[in-house]
Amino acid sequence: MAKPKHQPGGRVARNRAEEWPYEREGYSDSPQAAYAAAPPVKLPPSSQPGRLEAFLGSVVAGAGAIWTAQLFTQAGLTVPGTLTLHSHPIELTGIGILLWLHGKYRKSISVR
């Protein structure tokens, strides 16, 4: 029988598999340096004007596009007055795009 190897910390390894963790950093029994957490920094609340408005505008525009697609699949493109009779989805998409653009504008203009 082979003589067991001594590992750091006074342990005896019985086979090669037990040696493996001690060869790697962080698996030894040596004490680690203690670090104190830095005190939390009090920052003013980060208000990003227009971010919510841009998000809601994109959601509204997406909902209008989905509604338009639903109208086209129900009526088909063969009906000439589909969007003339049901103009609300296009209006909703336009309002969503305007909201999104206004939110992007408010995000780009920041007073510092």
C-alpha positions as CSV (number, residue, x, y, z in Angstrom):
1,M,0.0,0.0,0.0
2,A,1.3,3.5,-0.9
3,K,2.1,5.9,1.8
4,P,-0.5,8.7,2.1
5,K,0.5,12.3,1.2
6,H,0.2,15.1,3.7
7,Q,-1.9,18.0,2.6
8,P,-1.9,21.7,3.9
9,G,-3.6,21.9,7.2
10,G,-2.2,18.5,8.4
11,R,-4.7,16.4,6.5
12,V,-3.8,13.1,4.9
13,A,-5.0,12.4,1.4
14,R,-6.0,8.8,0.8
15,N,-6.2,9.0,-3.0
16,R,-5.6,11.5,-5.9
17,A,-9.3,12.7,-5.8
18,E,-8.8,14.0,-2.2
19,E,-5.7,16.1,-3.3
20,W,-7.6,18.0,-5.9
21,P,-9.4,20.6,-3.8
22,Y,-6.1,21.7,-2.1
23,E,-4.4,22.4,-5.3
24,R,-6.9,25.0,-6.2
25,E,-7.2,28.5,-4.8
26,G,-9.9,29.0,-2.2
27,Y,-10.0,25.4,-0.9
28,S,-7.4,25.6,1.7
29,D,-7.9,26.0,5.5
30,S,-5.8,29.1,5.7
31,P,-7.7,32.1,7.2
32,Q,-9.0,34.5,4.7
33,A,-8.6,38.3,5.0
34,A,-11.8,39.9,6.4
35,Y,-13.1,42.9,4.5
36,A,-15.5,45.4,5.9
37,A,-18.3,46.6,3.7
38,A,-18.2,50.2,2.7
39,P,-20.9,52.4,4.1
40,P,-23.8,52.9,1.7
41,V,-23.6,56.1,-0.3
42,K,-26.6,58.2,-0.2
43,L,-27.4,59.2,-3.8
44,P,-30.3,61.4,-4.9
45,P,-33.1,59.4,-6.5
46,S,-32.2,59.0,-10.2
47,S,-35.2,60.4,-12.0
48,Q,-35.1,59.7,-15.7
49,P,-37.8,61.9,-17.2
50,G,-39.5,60.3,-20.2
51,R,-38.4,56.8,-19.6
52,L,-41.8,55.6,-18.5
53,E,-43.5,57.7,-21.2
54,A,-41.3,56.1,-23.9
55,F,-42.0,52.6,-22.5
56,L,-45.8,53.2,-22.4
57,G,-45.7,54.7,-25.9
58,S,-44.0,51.6,-27.3
59,V,-46.5,49.3,-25.6
60,V,-49.5,51.4,-26.9
61,A,-48.0,51.4,-30.4
62,G,-47.4,47.6,-30.2
63,A,-51.0,47.1,-29.1
64,G,-52.3,49.2,-32.0
65,A,-50.2,47.1,-34.5
66,I,-51.5,43.9,-33.0
67,W,-55.1,45.2,-33.2
68,T,-54.5,46.2,-36.9
69,A,-53.1,42.8,-37.7
70,Q,-56.2,41.2,-36.1
71,L,-58.5,43.3,-38.2
72,F,-56.6,42.3,-41.4
73,T,-56.8,38.6,-40.5
74,Q,-60.5,38.7,-39.7
75,A,-61.6,40.8,-42.7
76,G,-58.8,40.1,-45.1
77,L,-57.0,42.4,-47.5
78,T,-59.7,42.0,-50.1
79,V,-62.1,44.2,-48.3
80,P,-61.2,47.7,-49.5
81,G,-62.6,49.7,-46.6
82,T,-61.2,47.7,-43.7
83,L,-59.1,50.5,-42.3
84,T,-61.6,53.2,-43.4
85,L,-64.4,51.6,-41.4
86,H,-62.1,50.6,-38.5
87,S,-59.6,53.4,-38.1
88,H,-59.2,53.1,-34.3
89,P,-56.2,50.7,-34.4
90,I,-54.2,53.0,-36.7
91,E,-55.0,55.9,-34.5
92,L,-53.9,54.0,-31.4
93,T,-50.6,53.1,-33.2
94,G,-50.1,56.7,-34.1
95,I,-50.7,57.9,-30.6
96,G,-48.3,55.3,-29.2
97,I,-45.6,56.4,-31.7
98,L,-46.1,60.0,-30.7
99,L,-45.9,59.1,-27.0
100,W,-42.8,57.1,-27.6
101,L,-41.1,59.9,-29.6
102,H,-42.0,62.5,-26.9
103,G,-40.6,60.2,-24.2
104,K,-37.4,59.8,-26.2
105,Y,-37.2,63.6,-26.6
106,R,-37.6,64.1,-22.9
107,K,-34.9,61.6,-22.1
108,S,-32.5,63.3,-24.5
109,I,-33.1,66.8,-23.1
110,S,-31.8,66.9,-19.6
111,V,-31.0,70.0,-17.5
112,R,-27.8,69.5,-15.6
